[in-house]
Amino acid sequence: MKKDFVFTFSTQIIVLVSGLIVFKLALLQFGNTGFSEFSMVKRNIAYLYTLLLLGLGVAIPRYIAKEIGSKSGEENNVFLAACIILFYSLLTAGVLLFGFQEQITALLFGSQSFSKFIFPLFVSLAGLSLHGLFYAYYRGKMVFKTANLIQLINIGILPPIAFLFAHNTEELFLYTGFLMSAVSTPLLIYIFFTEKFQSGRSTHFIATLFKYGAQRLPADFGLASLITLPAIFTAHTEGPLIAGYVAFSMSLLSLSGQAVAPVGLIMLPKISHLLGEKNFTQMRYYIQKLLLFALGISLFGTILYQSFADQLLYLYLGHVSDELISISKQIMWGALFYPFYVTMRSVVDAYYTRAYNTISILLALGIFLLLFTISHNVFNSLVIALSILMGVTLYFIKPLLTLNKVGK
């Protein structure tokens, strides 16, 4: 278990550094305008990817780990069902993106001039989806070395490499998607040739995964909206340059969640496995330790950034505008609450069949939209919404600290 945490955290550190590097490369290689374009497209890809995956990122590891824990031998049928769902999801996304290209471009970017990004965006989405499929599969089997290796290559190494071939932001996202697909496709072939599947059983798991994932899709969509809408709203009100600054700052907030994500990535299948074994004492122990960690890391990270934001951004990007520094500091107050949610949501999803995270997210999103409509202040609305998200999550976690039976 300790080795899994060490390896996962090490991988995530490299991924975080890589995420910072690609923003730096975008600024150096494409200038301020290209940097803003890159930030906007990257944020929208993350948004659409959430919809495309249909909650499978949680459903796959949960049900694979649970089937292994109960010794049913059907974990591979779960993966087959997930492949079928993802195929039709990608097909639907392609039809919508290319069939309503102008409308989607205007909605996401505030300008139809961004229509040149539709094809690269779809290719990136396809590559990310294949990556997410295998990453979830190996997490569910608790083969964390393989899962982390896939994460390291696709998310840590390939995005910076794509800059070597790209002359503009369109080519960058195109090459990134192709590279990820080139890594993931052989994995798909390998699994189907080396593992045993029962195609008849996949129908049962298609319904199970879809029902479980669909309940969580509003939560994934809501969280993606909470992270993406500030930049989209700013694009419509302040223009693409300021929207790019907001998108970059929201990416920093996302990175604060990614910094603690390894804990949740491991605990989701671990708690699901213990759930299959009905080992409630061990489950309670892990949850209590995780809660203390989440609270501590959220407080520490926020104090660190608010104290040294100017120096950190200067070291990272070089000369930056005062406006970018100010925007990032306002948004990063959300780091008091967002890493806590990222850490603890895996516990909620692993233990409860009902999608309680959906309730938390939709409530937070509704509050954000209400406050923004009233105040037109993106920053305050976001931070208050994230504080609500943390509070509701804590409400659902509290009963688990004394649990002795399976949740609903």
LINNOR-V133908 format. One line per field, one symbol per residue. phi: phi as a letter, one per 40 degrees, with the letter a starting at -180 (. if undefined). psi: psi as a letter, one per 20 degrees, with the letter a starting at -180 (. if undefined). burial: b if it has 9 or more other ideal C-beta (glycine too) atoms within 8 Angstrom, else e. A space follows every 10 residues. Layout:
BEGIN
phi=???
psi=???
burial=???
END
This chain:
BEGIN
phi=.ccccccccc cccccccccc cccccccccb gccccccdcc ccccccccdc cccfgccccc cccccccccc fcgbcccccd ccccccdccc cccccccccb dcccccccbg accccccccd cccccccccc cccccccccc cfccccdccc ccccbcbcdc cdccbcbacc cccccccccc cccccccccc cccbbcbbcc cccccdcccc cccccccdcc cccccccbdd ccccccbbhc cccccccccc cccccccccb ddcccccdcc cccccccgcc cccccccccc cccccccccc cccccccbdd ccccccbgcb cccccccccc ccccccbccc cdcccccccc cccccccccd cccccccdcc ccccbfbccc ccccccccdc cccccccdcc cbcaaccb
psi=ghhggggggg ghgggggghh ghgghhgghi agghgggggg gghhghghhg ghikjhhggg hghghghghi khjjhhhggg ghggghghgg ggggggghhl ggggghghij piijhiiggh ggggggghgg ghghghghgh ikmhggghgg ggghhhgggh hhhhipirhg hghghggggg hhghghgggg ghiiqpqnhh ihgghggggg gghhhighgg ggghghhhhg ggghhhhirh ghhhgggghh hgghhhhhhi hhghhhhghg hgghghiknh ghghgggghh gggggghggg hgggghhkgg gghghgibpq qhggggghhg hihiihhghg ghgihhgghh gphqmhhggg ghgggggghg hhhghkoggh ggggghhggg ghghghhghi ikqjrpr.
burial=eeebbebbbb bbebbbbbbb bbbbbbbeeb eebbbbbbbb bbbbbbbbbb bbbbbbbbbb bbbbbbbbbe eeebbbbbbb bbbbbbeebb eebbebbeee beebbbebbb beebbebbeb bbbbbbbbbb bbbbbbbbbb bbebeebbbb bbbbbbbbbb bbbeebeebb bbbbbbbbbb bebbbebbee beeeeebeee bbebbbebbb ebbbbbbbbb bbbbbbbbbb bbbbbeeeeb bbbbbbbbbb bbbbbbbbbb bbbbbbbbbb bbbbbbeeeb eebbebbbeb bebbbebbbe bbeebbeebe ebbbebbeee eeebbebbbb bbbbbbbbbb bbbbbbbbbb bbeebbbbbb bbbbbebbbe bbeeeeebbb bbbbbbbbbb ebbbebbeeb bebeeebe
END
